[in-house]
Amino acid sequence: MKIAIINEISAADKNADILSALEGWGHQIFNLGNTSRNDTPGLLYIHTGLMSALLLNLKAVDFVVGGCGTGQGFLNAVMQYPGVFCGHLLTPLDAFLFARINAGNCVSLPLNQGYGWAGEVNLRQIFENLFTPQAGAGYPTQRAEPQRRGRELLAQVSQATHLKMAEILLRLPEEVYHPAITYTAFRPVLEEAARGFPDMQASLDKLA
């Protein structure tokens, strides 16, 4: 699985913990956000939300691990865009249920609030329950079919209620899109993915 980690500045010091918790599972990791509180520019959740949505809509990655101090800001930011199905995970049980019932493509983690002793252990257990062959299997098992249908309907709602990402990008304030699409680690991945989407490439060219 291709997984992007996109930290914003307030949670940049937890980047190493996230990387460590994801080691050993065979995933291809793209570390594309702030990795230190000294990074420039310091990305806000409004930027990392856009970055995450771009990667998912361009199919550059299969999954995004994001978050912020509480997890709420990133959750609200990323869910403004089409094709993003994000869970707010505090515990391994949250991850277990989100994977099986919602089978989304993005998670928001609280990386300051409540992040104390054994925080890195909690992270690893969250990922153990999140990235499972049982994703979308349903819980409890007798609810699998209505849950599957619910995911299909939600995808249709997302498509019906949003503009295309290429159109959205051109409507955003420069202070939102510019730090996101020009961020040093992120830009090459974005450009490579956009080559397969002429409408997105055209939008990026207009913003260049």
N, C-alpha and C positions, 0 to 999 in steps of 0.2 A: 504494500500500500504506500502511496505517496502522501506524506504528511507534512504540512507546513506549520511551523511554529512562528507565530507573529506576536511578539511581546510589545506592549507600549511602555513608555519611559518609566512610569511609576512601578512597574513590575519587572523591569529589566534585570534586576539582580536575582530573579528566580529562573532566568533562562537556563542557567547551568543545571538546576534541579530538574527542569522539564526534559532537557536533553538526556540526562542520566537516567531518568525514569523510563525513557523510551528505548534505551539501549538493549540490545540482545533479542529483539523481536523480528528482525529482518526487514523493518520498514525503511523506505528511502526518505530521509529527513531533509527538509529545506528550512534552514534557520534564517528567517528573512526580516525580522524586526529588530528592536533594540536589544542589545545583549549586555549593555552596561549603562548605568545612570549617567555616564559621561558622554554617551552617544549624542551626535549632532546630525540632523535635527532630532529632538526628542519627540517621538511619535505619540500622539494622543489616541484614545480609543476611537475617536471619530475617523482617524486615518487608518488604523489597523482594521477597522470594520470594513472600510472600502477595499483595502488591499486583499482581505480575505475573500470578499465577494467577487472581486475580479478573478482571482485564482480559481475559484470554484466554477464560475460561469465560463471561463476559458478552458476548463478541464485540465489545467496545469497540475492540479493535485486532486486527490480523492477526499482529503479531510484537512481541516484546519483546527489547530489548537491555539486558542487565543485566551484573552482574559484581561483583567485590570485589577485595581485594588480590591474591589468587591465582586467583580464579574458582571455587575449589572450594566455598567456603561458600555462595555464591548457587546454584551448581549443585545442591548437596544440598538446600537449602531449597526451591527452586522445584519440584523433582521429587517432593516429598511430596504434590503436589496432582494431581487428575485433569486430563486433557486437555492436559498440558504436556509437550512433547518438546524437551528442551534439549540443546544441544551446548556443549562446553568448547573454545573456539577460541583457539589461540595464534598460528597462522600463516595466511596466505592459502590454503595447501594444505588445512588443516583446514576452512576455510570452503567451499572448492571441493567437497570430498568430503561434508561434512555436507549441503550444499544438494542435491546430486544423489542421494545415497544415502538419507539420513534425512529430508530435507525437513521439518525440525521447525519449531516456531513460536517458539523462544526460544534465545538464546545467552548464555553466561556468559563474560566476558572477564577475563583477569588484568590488572588495571589498575595494580598497583604492582610485583609481582614481574616482573622482566625488562623493565619499561617504562622504557626509556632513550632514547638517541639514535635519532632517526627512529621513535620509537614511534607518532607520529601518521601517518607514512607506512604503517606496518604496519596500522594501523586502517583506513585508506582502502582498502588492497588487500584486507583481509579483507572489507569490505563490497562491494567490486567483485565478489568471487567468491561472496559469500553471496546477494545479491539479484540473481538471474539468472533469465531465462526458462527456463533449463534445470533449475530446481528439480524434483526428483523424476524426472528423466530417467534416472537410473541411471548407475553407473560400475563397471566397464566396461559398455558398452551391452548385452552379452549377459547381464548380471546384472540388467537392469532389471526383469523380471517378478518374480523371487523377492524383490527388494528392495521392490517395490511391495506384494507380499503380506505381507512382513514388517511394513511400516508399518501395514497394515490390522489385522493380528493384534495388534500392540503397542497400537493404539488400543482394541481390544476388551479387552486385559489391563488397561489403565488404567481403563476403565469398570468392569470387574468387581471391581477391587481397591480402589476408593475409594468413600467416601461422596460424596453431592452436595455441591457447594461451600456451599450454604445451610446444610447440616447441619454441615459442618466448621467453618464460621465460629462457630457457637454453642458448639462444644466447645473452642475455643482459649482459652488464658490471655489475660487482658486485656492483659498486657504485650506480647503478640504482636499482637493485632488492633487495639488502640486507637491506637498511633502510626501504624499503616498506614492505617486507614480514615479517620482524622481529619487526615491530612497535607494542608496547605493546597492545594497544587497538584493533589493526587490526588483529593480529595473530590468536586469538581464533576463530574469525568469518571465517577467511580464512581456517583454518584447518577443521572446521566443514563442510564448504561447499565443500571442496576438497574431502571429503570422498565418495561423490557420483560420482566422476570423476577420475577413476583410472589413466588415463594419466597425469592429473594434480598432483595427489598425488605422482606419480613416479617422476615427475620433482621437486616437492618440497623436496622430500626425497634426491634427488641428490644435491640439493643446501644447505641442512641442515649442 
